[in-house]
């Protein structure tokens, strides 16, 4: 499922075998993913600008409190400067060996 709100694209995927929901967001300058396996939540954020990273990190305790009020436990929170390197079929280094 995909939904676009205010220029941010959210993608949701549910893994029924692990009873886990994965949400990912993407905009021009920020990316993030949230993994939810009730009652546990993991959040990873990337921001292109250092000021944005600082602002997100200062909101960390507020996020934790809001999640706990909702009955969820924040297992992991990370906010990194820069955008993640895309992974895919063309990002791997190929090696050719001959005997």
Secondary structure, DSSP 4 states (H G I P E B T S, - for coil): -EEEETTEEEEEEEETTTTEEEEEEE-SSEEEEEEEETTEEEEEEEESSHHHHHHHHHTHHHHHHHHHHTT-EEEEEEEEES-PPP-STTSSPP-----
